């Protein structure tokens, strides 16, 4: 006899239905809670892996292509010139090295791009003064508390535009960054005021064992008794403006006391030296370039010159600061802009086939006589390649890495100090020789490696492996720069393909 079906009243049915709905909601809420917890900790639950170690998960950061940059993938280079230079008989050190991938500017930094930097510094000074009681004291130009009303380190309010119809005090603040030539009556930006202050935390020095804050971590040899009272001294760079308005730079040597000892402060006057056209070429009529090359929009797309190594580093710091403002939480993954190392520069310039020049051919011109770069192709005929001085960036073909003007036009600063030993003194993985020369150091220690040759150099000097040097505080009419940025994600395309095949 089949079992008897139980009969339920409509009231009982409603009760059971409501109970089941609540049960399902509870289960759903529990699942949502578990998912949320998993997302917070960035991994899988232990129950899901059956007790096996499967690793903590998480969402990888996908770095977008920086504007105006191209990706140089990791690789190997035989760095240097293997054949002795027949012109000068100078031996260049040679070494097999490998470098990690990085982003690099497709072209040299232009006058237009550097002028944006100058305008930023100018406008920041104006905003500071507009907030100063001496110029009216409009506190809305500076933010000193967060949205909750709690005090924060004061910073400029860039969302508030400068006044279009300034009152008397505002006009004084704006006019204070300009000067007038007492002889000609010409109004111009006061270059002496264009000072940019920035800070760089030295992660490399902070990571060294001898500078650990905990004395017990400075030596891992258990046979050695560490003396906690041992003094550890560190050098750090600092700068300030004195009562005369002059920039004072100092390298301080002091006993290690905390993480702030690894924060270096720099103040750099960032206005390019437009007089370099006259000082580099005495007995030449280059006044036109001195007056117009940087300021006239006709030269917007030409490479900036008259910029020292110190100013180029300041530009990199500003560019990083400018980028990070709009990134939010993703900012911690993005690497800062910097000058390329000497090894990175040569690796990128040689192209994918590591040629002597950035192009494939061994000659500097095609069969039809078209030159591949802006340089001095004859003893004194600068115009043979179609240019007299610099040329617009990017008018010659790019190399196989997508980079323009890696030979000629302007030579380029690198972050590497210049030594005769060159690559022989460097590591063979991501090689670099860095030294931030103090003001009191001998001048010979302030030489930096310059690469690529320029519009004034002969063919021998524009080879990718050719090394030259310039002092870090010396502006030249034939030296510019471009920026690089280390990759936030170093996974190569080859390893990605291998992983996908395994799946």
Residue pairs with C-beta under 8 A, 6 or more apart in sequence:
8 16
34 45
37 45
38 44
38 45
38 57
41 56
42 56
42 57
42 58
42 59
43 55
43 56
43 57
43 58
44 54
44 55
44 56
44 57
60 489
61 330
61 333
61 488
61 489
62 489
63 333
63 334
63 487
63 488
63 489
65 71
65 103
66 103
66 485
68 105
68 106
68 107
69 103
69 104
69 105
69 106
69 483
69 485
70 103
70 104
70 106
70 401
70 402
70 403
71 101
71 102
71 103
71 487
72 101
72 102
72 103
72 104
72 344
72 347
72 348
72 401
73 101
73 492
73 493
74 98
74 99
74 100
74 101
74 490
74 492
75 98
75 99
75 347
76 96
76 97
76 98
77 96
77 97
77 98
77 99
77 343
77 346
77 347
77 350
77 354
78 94
78 95
78 96
78 97
78 354
79 94
79 95
79 96
79 97
79 343
79 346
79 347
79 423
79 431
79 465
80 92
80 93
80 94
80 95
80 422
80 423
80 465
81 92
81 94
81 463
81 465
81 466
82 94
84 90
84 91
85 91
85 92
85 460
87 460
88 460
92 422
92 465
92 466
92 467
93 421
93 422
93 423
93 424
94 423
95 423
95 424
95 426
95 428
95 431
96 428
97 343
97 347
97 423
97 426
97 427
97 428
97 429
97 431
98 428
98 429
98 430
99 341
99 343
99 344
99 347
99 429
99 430
99 431
100 430
100 486
100 487
100 490
101 487
101 490
101 492
102 340
102 344
102 484
102 485
102 486
102 487
103 484
103 485
103 486
103 487
104 340
104 344
104 348
104 401
104 403
104 482
104 483
104 484
105 482
105 483
105 484
106 394
106 398
106 402
106 403
106 404
107 303
107 393
107 394
107 403
107 404
107 405
107 482
108 303
108 304
108 393
108 405
108 409
108 410
108 412
108 480
108 481
108 482
109 303
109 304
109 315
109 480
109 481
109 482
109 483
110 300
110 301
110 302
110 303
110 304
110 393
111 293
111 294
111 299
111 300
111 301
111 302
111 303
111 304
112 297
112 300
112 301
113 304
114 272
114 294
114 304
114 307
114 315
115 294
117 196
117 270
117 315
117 318
117 319
118 189
118 194
118 270
118 271
120 318
120 322
121 194
121 195
121 196
121 270
121 318
122 177
122 189
122 194
123 162
124 156
125 177
125 193
125 194
126 162
126 173
126 174
126 176
126 177
127 141
127 142
127 156
127 157
127 158
127 160
127 162
128 141
128 142
128 156
129 135
129 173
129 176
130 136
130 138
130 141
130 162
130 163
130 170
130 173
131 137
131 138
131 139
131 140
131 141
131 142
132 173
135 169
135 170
135 172
135 173
135 176
136 167
136 169
136 170
136 173
138 170
140 157
140 160
141 156
141 157
141 160
142 154
142 155
142 156
142 157
143 152
143 154
143 155
143 156
143 157
144 151
144 152
144 154
145 151
145 152
146 152
162 174
163 170
163 174
166 173
166 174
177 189
177 190
177 193
178 187
178 188
178 189
178 190
179 187
179 188
179 189
179 190
180 186
180 187
180 188
181 188
189 271
191 269
191 271
192 245
192 269
194 269
194 270
194 271
195 241
195 247
195 267
195 268
195 269
195 270
196 267
196 268
196 269
196 270
196 314
196 317
196 318
197 239
197 265
197 266
197 267
198 265
198 266
198 268
198 314
198 317
198 318
198 321
199 263
199 264
199 265
199 266
200 263
200 264
200 266
200 317
201 262
201 263
201 264
202 236
202 262
202 263
202 264
203 262
205 211
205 234
205 262
206 259
206 262
209 217
209 218
209 219
209 220
210 218
210 232
211 232
211 234
211 256
211 262
212 218
213 256
213 258
213 259
215 226
215 227
215 228
215 230
216 226
216 228
218 226
218 232
219 226
231 255
232 255
232 256
233 253
233 254
233 255
233 256
234 253
234 254
234 255
234 256
234 261
234 262
235 251
235 252
235 253
235 438
236 251
236 252
236 254
236 261
236 262
236 263
236 264
237 249
237 250
237 251
237 252
237 264
237 265
237 266
237 436
237 438
238 249
238 250
238 251
238 252
238 264
238 265
239 247
239 248
239 249
239 250
239 265
239 266
239 267
240 247
240 248
240 267
241 247
241 248
241 267
242 248
247 267
247 268
247 269
249 266
249 267
249 439
250 438
250 439
251 438
251 439
251 440
254 261
264 436
266 310
266 313
266 314
266 317
268 310
268 311
268 313
268 314
269 311
270 311
270 314
270 315
272 294
272 304
272 305
272 306
272 307
272 311
272 475
273 306
273 307
273 308
273 475
274 290
274 291
274 293
274 294
274 295
274 306
275 290
275 306
276 305
276 306
276 475
276 476
276 477
277 286
277 287
277 289
277 290
277 293
277 306
277 477
278 284
278 286
278 287
278 290
280 476
280 477
280 478
281 477
286 477
289 389
289 477
292 298
292 299
293 299
293 302
293 305
294 304
294 306
301 392
301 393
301 394
302 390
302 391
302 392
302 393
303 390
303 393
303 405
303 409
303 410
303 480
304 480
305 390
305 410
305 475
305 476
305 477
305 478
305 479
305 480
306 475
306 476
306 477
307 315
307 475
307 479
307 480
307 481
308 472
308 473
308 474
308 475
309 339
309 413
309 448
309 470
309 472
309 473
310 472
310 473
311 475
312 339
312 413
312 481
313 338
313 339
313 415
315 481
315 483
316 336
316 337
316 338
316 339
316 483
317 336
317 337
319 337
319 483
320 336
320 337
323 334
323 337
324 331
324 334
327 334
333 488
334 485
334 488
335 485
335 486
335 487
335 488
336 485
337 483
337 484
337 485
338 415
338 483
338 484
338 485
338 486
339 413
339 414
339 415
339 481
339 483
339 484
340 348
340 412
340 414
340 415
340 482
340 483
340 484
341 414
341 415
341 416
341 430
341 431
341 432
342 414
342 415
342 416
342 422
342 423
342 431
342 432
342 433
342 449
342 451
342 467
343 416
343 423
343 426
343 430
343 431
343 432
344 414
344 484
345 412
345 414
345 451
345 452
346 451
346 464
346 465
348 401
348 403
348 406
349 358
349 399
349 403
349 406
349 407
349 451
349 452
349 464
350 356
350 358
350 399
350 464
350 465
351 358
351 359
351 360
351 399
351 400
351 401
352 400
352 401
353 360
353 400
355 464
356 362
356 463
356 464
356 465
357 364
357 372
357 373
357 407
357 462
357 463
357 464
358 372
358 373
358 399
358 403
358 406
358 407
358 464
359 372
359 397
359 399
359 407
360 400
361 372
364 371
364 372
364 373
364 375
364 377
364 459
364 462
365 371
365 372
365 377
366 372
371 377
371 384
371 385
371 386
371 396
372 396
372 397
372 407
373 385
373 396
373 405
373 407
373 408
373 409
373 462
374 385
374 386
374 387
374 390
374 391
374 396
374 405
374 408
374 409
374 455
375 385
375 407
375 408
375 453
375 454
375 455
375 456
375 457
375 458
375 459
375 461
375 462
376 382
376 455
376 456
376 457
376 458
377 384
377 385
377 458
377 459
378 384
382 388
382 389
382 455
382 456
387 455
389 455
389 477
390 409
390 410
390 455
391 409
391 455
393 404
393 405
393 409
394 404
394 405
396 404
396 405
397 404
398 404
399 406
405 452
406 452
406 464
407 452
407 453
407 462
407 463
407 464
408 452
408 453
408 454
408 455
408 457
408 462
409 452
409 454
409 455
409 480
410 452
410 454
410 455
410 478
410 479
410 480
411 450
411 451
411 452
411 453
411 454
411 457
411 468
411 476
411 478
411 479
411 480
412 450
412 451
412 452
412 479
412 480
412 481
412 482
413 448
413 450
413 470
413 479
413 480
413 481
414 448
414 449
414 450
414 451
415 432
415 434
415 448
416 432
416 433
416 434
416 448
416 449
417 433
417 434
417 435
417 445
417 447
417 448
417 449
418 447
418 448
418 449
418 450
418 467
418 469
419 425
419 433
422 467
423 431
425 433
426 432
426 433
435 445
437 445
437 446
437 472
443 471
446 471
446 472
446 473
447 469
447 470
447 471
447 472
448 469
448 470
448 471
448 472
449 467
449 468
449 469
450 468
450 469
450 470
450 479
451 464
451 466
451 467
451 468
452 462
452 464
453 461
453 462
453 463
453 466
453 468
454 461
454 462
454 478
454 479
455 478
456 478
457 478
460 466
461 468
470 476
470 479
